[in-house]
Amino acid sequence: MKNIIVTGTSRGIGYELALQFANAGHQVLAISRKTPQTLLEHQNISCLSIDLSDEAALQEVDQFLSSSWKRVDAVVHNAGALLLKPFAETTQSDFESIYKVNVFAVANLTRICLPYLQSGSHVITISSMGGVRGSLKFAGLATYSSSKGAVITLTELLAEEYKEKGISFNVLALGSVQTEMLNEAFPGYQAPISAEGMATYIYDFTLNGNKYFNGKVLEVSSTNP
């Protein structure tokens, strides 16, 4: 059984993913600002209620790992923030807010986990088709899509930097998934796959994808977006 960190577990894909890992017998560290009671009550899930955009708060993760797990087999950077706003109205503060969650938190949490990662460990970052070069882009998502492009390049660089240690880094660029965040941004839009369905794909990729990929961006979308 593996020790797996999942971020953004309060709802949607992260919530479903944490449950799938835990129900299969893996140990899960679920990180989100709000913690559902279902996760708190699961014997295989440890929960940390922290704001990922707060670098200092992430030290709680280091404290947990050093005192409890000692090793990390997989990290799924699933947490994300989305802003739908015309670019002309977008401020630097807007960019900073989105990047703190979508980019800086990924970098900071990965750095904290490095001493606990080992050969065979797998780090997955959930990006978006909106962050992939040449894919269809949507107006109003300048902060979100550009941040999702940034973590793609970051992942490629980390894969190169840590390949000799046997640690794999990959990106899953998702198309639209029927989540609360999607519904809040685009009310009424119907995505082709549920949060639970996408979590099932990510579950398998987390456990097996590093056997075949490292430093790669996999587009996981049956539609445009």
CORKA-V730184 format. One record per helix or strand of 3 or more residues. SS is the DSSP state (helix for helix, strand for strand). FROM is the first residue (numbers start at 0). TO is the last residue. If there is no record, write none. Layout:
ss->SS from->FROM to->TO
ss->SS from->FROM to->TO
This chain:
ss->strand from->2 to->6
ss->helix from->11 to->22
ss->strand from->26 to->31
ss->helix from->36 to->39
ss->strand from->44 to->48
ss->helix from->55 to->68
ss->strand from->71 to->76
ss->helix from->86 to->88
ss->helix from->91 to->115
ss->strand from->116 to->127
ss->helix from->128 to->130
ss->helix from->141 to->160
ss->helix from->162 to->164
ss->strand from->167 to->173
ss->helix from->179 to->184
ss->helix from->194 to->210
ss->strand from->216 to->219
